[in-house]
Amino acid sequence: MKVLLLKDPKDKDSGPDPYIKELGLCGFEATLIPVLSFEFISLESLFEKLSHPECYGGLVFTSPRALEAVKICLKENSKNEAWLKSLKQRWNTKPAYVVGKATASLVEEIGLIPQGDKSGNAEKLAEYICSREKPSSSALLFPCGALKREVLPTALREKGIPLESLTVYQTTQHADLQEALSGYFSQQGIPASIVFFSPSGVKFCLQHIQKLSEDFINRIQFAAIGPTTAEAMEAAGIRVCCTAESPTPQDLAAGIQQALRLQNC
């Protein structure tokens, strides 16, 4: 059975994409189509803030792209040297809150210790942070995207926990998206399942998928990587057959297996 994953592939240097691998182990033929392109901005401002850990109570990362922005900053020799010499150690005296395992692994790559990685979504991470931070604490630094949801900032603000957001990337549609989708449907046919990984993916892909699948769209089991994406799918009129219990390859594969079993009963 074919599964179409609407996400960017994992960094080529880190081996095969874990979602492709896990779905393959479950007997699925999975294909990735990149949906989004990212433009990184305000990187000088980001490093300036990272250079002053004494001004902050900790870090918050809800997206792998925010970590990518940090890593781009640290590619510069002088900045990497400053990070390794003292900044990393000073930040490690403070919490680095993360929303999931993928983001946690990237936090570890820059030498920090992630906390809250079992949260799985912004709502639960906000609860976790609020249980550990005091209203009188220093602001948490939150590098984020231009399309960030306000769930986490609102929850922290309501509890009086200061948060300083800095937009470090902008999201646009991948230049080859429409061509890639057309090529997939013409060569592979209608997949058994299509997985969305972000609300932006729903926004950029749905119209093309509806056009390409025509009357066969009701055969497709649509899956979401998490509740935020599921909400966006439902708002766009898609029936969500399953939402991964947590945003991991294992939970997604298990959810798709169960949904397809129910469909075939």
DRENLOGU-169147 format. One record per residue (C-alpha): residue number from 1; residue in three letters; x, y, z. Coordinates in steps of 0.25 Angstrom, whole numbers, plus 5000, padded with zeros to 4 digits. Each point is the difference from the previous one (the first is absolute). Layout:
BEGIN
+-----+-----+------+------+------+
:   i :  aa :   px :   py :   pz :
+-----+-----+------+------+------+
: NUM : ALA :    X :    Y :    Z :
...
+-----+-----+------+------+------+
This chain:
BEGIN
+-----+-----+------+------+------+
:   i :  aa :   px :   py :   pz :
+-----+-----+------+------+------+
:   1 : MET : 5000 : 5000 : 5000 :
:   2 : LYS : 5005 : 5014 : 4996 :
:   3 : VAL : 5001 : 5011 : 5010 :
:   4 : LEU : 5003 : 5015 : 4996 :
:   5 : LEU : 5007 : 5008 : 5011 :
:   6 : LEU : 4999 : 5015 : 4998 :
:   7 : LYS : 5013 : 5004 : 5007 :
:   8 : ASP : 5014 : 5004 : 4998 :
:   9 : PRO : 5010 : 4988 : 5000 :
:  10 : LYS : 5010 : 4999 : 5011 :
:  11 : ASP : 5014 : 5005 : 4999 :
:  12 : LYS : 5007 : 4991 : 4990 :
:  13 : ASP : 5012 : 4999 : 5009 :
:  14 : SER : 4992 : 4994 : 5011 :
:  15 : GLY : 4996 : 4987 : 4992 :
:  16 : PRO : 4986 : 4996 : 4995 :
:  17 : ASP : 4988 : 5008 : 5004 :
:  18 : PRO : 4994 : 4993 : 5012 :
:  19 : TYR : 4986 : 5001 : 4995 :
:  20 : ILE : 5003 : 4993 : 4987 :
:  21 : LYS : 5008 : 4989 : 5008 :
:  22 : GLU : 4989 : 4998 : 5010 :
:  23 : LEU : 4989 : 4999 : 4990 :
:  24 : GLY : 5008 : 4991 : 4992 :
:  25 : LEU : 5002 : 4990 : 5012 :
:  26 : CYS : 4985 : 5000 : 5001 :
:  27 : GLY : 4998 : 4996 : 4985 :
:  28 : PHE : 4997 : 5014 : 4994 :
:  29 : GLU : 5006 : 5006 : 4988 :
:  30 : ALA : 5002 : 5014 : 5005 :
:  31 : THR : 5004 : 5012 : 4991 :
:  32 : LEU : 5004 : 5014 : 5005 :
:  33 : ILE : 4997 : 5013 : 4993 :
:  34 : PRO : 5006 : 5013 : 5006 :
:  35 : VAL : 4989 : 5010 : 5002 :
:  36 : LEU : 5007 : 5012 : 5006 :
:  37 : SER : 5011 : 5009 : 4998 :
:  38 : PHE : 5007 : 5008 : 5011 :
:  39 : GLU : 5007 : 5014 : 5000 :
:  40 : PHE : 5008 : 5003 : 5012 :
:  41 : ILE : 5000 : 5014 : 5005 :
:  42 : SER : 5005 : 5008 : 5012 :
:  43 : LEU : 5012 : 4991 : 5003 :
:  44 : GLU : 5009 : 5011 : 5005 :
:  45 : SER : 4989 : 5004 : 5010 :
:  46 : LEU : 4999 : 4985 : 5004 :
:  47 : PHE : 5015 : 4998 : 5003 :
:  48 : GLU : 5000 : 5014 : 5007 :
:  49 : LYS : 4989 : 4994 : 5009 :
:  50 : LEU : 5007 : 4986 : 5001 :
:  51 : SER : 5013 : 5008 : 5005 :
:  52 : HIS : 4993 : 5005 : 5012 :
:  53 : PRO : 4994 : 4988 : 5008 :
:  54 : GLU : 5001 : 5008 : 5012 :
:  55 : CYS : 4988 : 5008 : 4995 :
:  56 : TYR : 4991 : 4988 : 4999 :
:  57 : GLY : 4994 : 4989 : 5008 :
:  58 : GLY : 5001 : 4989 : 4989 :
:  59 : LEU : 4996 : 4997 : 4986 :
:  60 : VAL : 4988 : 4995 : 4993 :
:  61 : PHE : 5000 : 4992 : 4987 :
:  62 : THR : 4987 : 4995 : 4993 :
:  63 : SER : 5006 : 4998 : 4986 :
:  64 : PRO : 5012 : 4993 : 4994 :
:  65 : ARG : 5001 : 5012 : 4991 :
:  66 : ALA : 5003 : 5009 : 5012 :
:  67 : LEU : 5012 : 4991 : 5003 :
:  68 : GLU : 5004 : 5001 : 4986 :
:  69 : ALA : 5001 : 5015 : 5002 :
:  70 : VAL : 5009 : 4998 : 5012 :
:  71 : LYS : 5009 : 4990 : 4992 :
:  72 : ILE : 5002 : 5010 : 4989 :
:  73 : CYS : 5004 : 5010 : 5010 :
:  74 : LEU : 5010 : 4991 : 5005 :
:  75 : LYS : 5006 : 4996 : 4987 :
:  76 : GLU : 5008 : 5013 : 5001 :
:  77 : ASN : 5014 : 4997 : 5006 :
:  78 : SER : 5000 : 5011 : 5010 :
:  79 : LYS : 4986 : 4998 : 5005 :
:  80 : ASN : 5002 : 4985 : 5001 :
:  81 : GLU : 5013 : 5002 : 5008 :
:  82 : ALA : 4992 : 5009 : 5009 :
:  83 : TRP : 4989 : 4990 : 5002 :
:  84 : LEU : 5010 : 4988 : 5003 :
:  85 : LYS : 5008 : 5009 : 5009 :
:  86 : SER : 4990 : 5005 : 5009 :
:  87 : LEU : 4986 : 5003 : 4995 :
:  88 : LYS : 4996 : 4985 : 4999 :
:  89 : GLN : 5004 : 4997 : 5014 :
:  90 : ARG : 4993 : 5013 : 5005 :
:  91 : TRP : 4987 : 4996 : 4993 :
:  92 : ASN : 5001 : 4986 : 5006 :
:  93 : THR : 4997 : 5006 : 5014 :
:  94 : LYS : 4986 : 5004 : 4994 :
:  95 : PRO : 4989 : 4992 : 4995 :
:  96 : ALA : 4999 : 4997 : 4985 :
:  97 : TYR : 4985 : 4997 : 4998 :
:  98 : VAL : 4996 : 4992 : 4987 :
:  99 : VAL : 4987 : 4995 : 4994 :
: 100 : GLY : 5004 : 4986 : 4995 :
: 101 : LYS : 5011 : 4990 : 4998 :
: 102 : ALA : 5004 : 5005 : 4986 :
: 103 : THR : 5003 : 5014 : 5006 :
: 104 : ALA : 5006 : 4994 : 5012 :
: 105 : SER : 5010 : 4993 : 4992 :
: 106 : LEU : 5004 : 5013 : 4993 :
: 107 : VAL : 5002 : 5007 : 5014 :
: 108 : GLU : 5009 : 4988 : 5004 :
: 109 : GLU : 5008 : 5002 : 4987 :
: 110 : ILE : 5004 : 5015 : 5004 :
: 111 : GLY : 5004 : 4994 : 5014 :
: 112 : LEU : 4988 : 5004 : 5008 :
: 113 : ILE : 4991 : 4991 : 5009 :
: 114 : PRO : 4985 : 5000 : 4995 :
: 115 : GLN : 4988 : 5000 : 5010 :
: 116 : GLY : 4986 : 4997 : 4997 :
: 117 : ASP : 5002 : 4992 : 4988 :
: 118 : LYS : 4989 : 4991 : 5003 :
: 119 : SER : 4990 : 5011 : 4999 :
: 120 : GLY : 4997 : 4998 : 4986 :
: 121 : ASN : 4992 : 5013 : 4997 :
: 122 : ALA : 5001 : 5015 : 5004 :
: 123 : GLU : 4988 : 4999 : 5010 :
: 124 : LYS : 5007 : 4989 : 5008 :
: 125 : LEU : 5013 : 5006 : 5000 :
: 126 : ALA : 4994 : 5013 : 5005 :
: 127 : GLU : 4994 : 4992 : 5012 :
: 128 : TYR : 5014 : 4994 : 5002 :
: 129 : ILE : 5007 : 5014 : 5000 :
: 130 : CYS : 4989 : 5006 : 5009 :
: 131 : SER : 5002 : 4989 : 5010 :
: 132 : ARG : 5015 : 5003 : 5001 :
: 133 : GLU : 5001 : 5015 : 4998 :
: 134 : LYS : 4997 : 5011 : 5010 :
: 135 : PRO : 4993 : 5013 : 4995 :
: 136 : SER : 5012 : 5008 : 5006 :
: 137 : SER : 5010 : 4993 : 4992 :
: 138 : SER : 5008 : 5005 : 4988 :
: 139 : ALA : 4994 : 5000 : 4986 :
: 140 : LEU : 5002 : 4987 : 4992 :
: 141 : LEU : 5006 : 5002 : 4986 :
: 142 : PHE : 4991 : 4994 : 4989 :
: 143 : PRO : 5006 : 5000 : 4986 :
: 144 : CYS : 4988 : 4997 : 4991 :
: 145 : GLY : 4994 : 5001 : 4986 :
: 146 : ALA : 4991 : 5011 : 4995 :
: 147 : LEU : 4988 : 4990 : 5000 :
: 148 : LYS : 5001 : 4996 : 5014 :
: 149 : ARG : 4987 : 4997 : 5007 :
: 150 : GLU : 4997 : 5009 : 5013 :
: 151 : VAL : 4996 : 4988 : 5009 :
: 152 : LEU : 5013 : 4999 : 5007 :
: 153 : PRO : 5003 : 5015 : 5001 :
: 154 : THR : 4985 : 5002 : 5005 :
: 155 : ALA : 5001 : 4989 : 5010 :
: 156 : LEU : 5013 : 5006 : 5006 :
: 157 : ARG : 4995 : 5014 : 5000 :
: 158 : GLU : 4987 : 4996 : 5008 :
: 159 : LYS : 5009 : 4994 : 5011 :
: 160 : GLY : 5009 : 5012 : 5000 :
: 161 : ILE : 5012 : 4993 : 4994 :
: 162 : PRO : 5008 : 5009 : 4991 :
: 163 : LEU : 5004 : 4995 : 4986 :
: 164 : GLU : 5008 : 5008 : 4990 :
: 165 : SER : 4997 : 4995 : 4986 :
: 166 : LEU : 5009 : 5002 : 4988 :
: 167 : THR : 4996 : 4997 : 4986 :
: 168 : VAL : 5012 : 4993 : 4994 :
: 169 : TYR : 4993 : 4993 : 4987 :
: 170 : GLN : 4989 : 5002 : 4990 :
: 171 : THR : 4992 : 4989 : 4994 :
: 172 : THR : 4996 : 5000 : 4985 :
: 173 : GLN : 4996 : 4989 : 4990 :
: 174 : HIS : 5010 : 4991 : 4995 :
: 175 : ALA : 5003 : 5004 : 4985 :
: 176 : ASP : 4999 : 4986 : 4995 :
: 177 : LEU : 4987 : 4996 : 5008 :
: 178 : GLN : 4990 : 5000 : 4989 :
: 179 : GLU : 5009 : 4993 : 4990 :
: 180 : ALA : 5004 : 4990 : 5010 :
: 181 : LEU : 4985 : 4997 : 5004 :
: 182 : SER : 4996 : 4999 : 4985 :
: 183 : GLY : 5012 : 4990 : 4998 :
: 184 : TYR : 4996 : 4991 : 5012 :
: 185 : PHE : 4986 : 4999 : 4996 :
: 186 : SER : 5002 : 4997 : 4985 :
: 187 : GLN : 5011 : 4990 : 5003 :
: 188 : GLN : 4996 : 4993 : 5014 :
: 189 : GLY : 4985 : 5002 : 4999 :
: 190 : ILE : 4991 : 5003 : 5012 :
: 191 : PRO : 5007 : 4997 : 5013 :
: 192 : ALA : 4993 : 4992 : 5011 :
: 193 : SER : 5004 : 5011 : 5010 :
: 194 : ILE : 5005 : 5015 : 5000 :
: 195 : VAL : 5006 : 5006 : 5012 :
: 196 : PHE : 5001 : 5014 : 5003 :
: 197 : PHE : 5011 : 5006 : 5009 :
: 198 : SER : 4996 : 5014 : 5002 :
: 199 : PRO : 4988 : 5010 : 4998 :
: 200 : SER : 5008 : 5006 : 4989 :
: 201 : GLY : 5001 : 4987 : 4993 :
: 202 : VAL : 4985 : 5000 : 5000 :
: 203 : LYS : 4999 : 5014 : 4995 :
: 204 : PHE : 5010 : 4997 : 4988 :
: 205 : CYS : 4996 : 4986 : 4996 :
: 206 : LEU : 4986 : 4998 : 5002 :
: 207 : GLN : 4994 : 5007 : 4987 :
: 208 : HIS : 5011 : 4992 : 4992 :
: 209 : ILE : 4996 : 4987 : 5006 :
: 210 : GLN : 4985 : 5002 : 4998 :
: 211 : LYS : 5002 : 5003 : 4986 :
: 212 : LEU : 5010 : 4988 : 4997 :
: 213 : SER : 4992 : 4990 : 5008 :
: 214 : GLU : 4986 : 5004 : 4994 :
: 215 : ASP : 4989 : 4990 : 5003 :
: 216 : PHE : 5010 : 4991 : 5008 :
: 217 : ILE : 5003 : 5009 : 5011 :
: 218 : ASN : 4990 : 4993 : 5009 :
: 219 : ARG : 5009 : 4987 : 4999 :
: 220 : ILE : 5012 : 5008 : 5007 :
: 221 : GLN : 5002 : 4998 : 5014 :
: 222 : PHE : 5005 : 5014 : 5005 :
: 223 : ALA : 5009 : 5000 : 5012 :
: 224 : ALA : 5006 : 5011 : 5009 :
: 225 : ILE : 5013 : 5001 : 5007 :
: 226 : GLY : 4994 : 5007 : 5012 :
: 227 : PRO : 4987 : 5007 : 5005 :
: 228 : THR : 5004 : 5014 : 4995 :
: 229 : THR : 5001 : 4994 : 4986 :
: 230 : ALA : 4987 : 4992 : 5002 :
: 231 : GLU : 4993 : 5012 : 5003 :
: 232 : ALA : 5004 : 5007 : 4988 :
: 233 : MET : 4996 : 4988 : 4991 :
: 234 : GLU : 4986 : 5000 : 5006 :
: 235 : ALA : 4999 : 5015 : 4998 :
: 236 : ALA : 5003 : 4998 : 4986 :
: 237 : GLY : 4989 : 4989 : 4999 :
: 238 : ILE : 5009 : 4987 : 5000 :
: 239 : ARG : 4996 : 4988 : 5008 :
: 240 : VAL : 5012 : 4997 : 5009 :
: 241 : CYS : 5001 : 4984 : 5001 :
: 242 : CYS : 5011 : 5001 : 5010 :
: 243 : THR : 5008 : 5009 : 5008 :
: 244 : ALA : 5014 : 4995 : 5005 :
: 245 : GLU : 5000 : 4998 : 5015 :
: 246 : SER : 5013 : 5007 : 5001 :
: 247 : PRO : 5008 : 5006 : 4988 :
: 248 : THR : 5009 : 4988 : 4998 :
: 249 : PRO : 5001 : 4990 : 4988 :
: 250 : GLN : 4996 : 4989 : 5009 :
: 251 : ASP : 4987 : 5006 : 5004 :
: 252 : LEU : 4997 : 5005 : 4986 :
: 253 : ALA : 5002 : 4986 : 4994 :
: 254 : ALA : 4991 : 4994 : 5011 :
: 255 : GLY : 4989 : 5010 : 4998 :
: 256 : ILE : 5000 : 4998 : 4985 :
: 257 : GLN : 5000 : 4985 : 5001 :
: 258 : GLN : 4988 : 5000 : 5010 :
: 259 : ALA : 4992 : 5010 : 4990 :
: 260 : LEU : 5003 : 4991 : 4988 :
: 261 : ARG : 4996 : 4988 : 5008 :
: 262 : LEU : 4987 : 5007 : 5004 :
: 263 : GLN : 4997 : 5004 : 4986 :
: 264 : ASN : 5002 : 4986 : 4994 :
: 265 : CYS : 4991 : 4994 : 5011 :
+-----+-----+------+------+------+
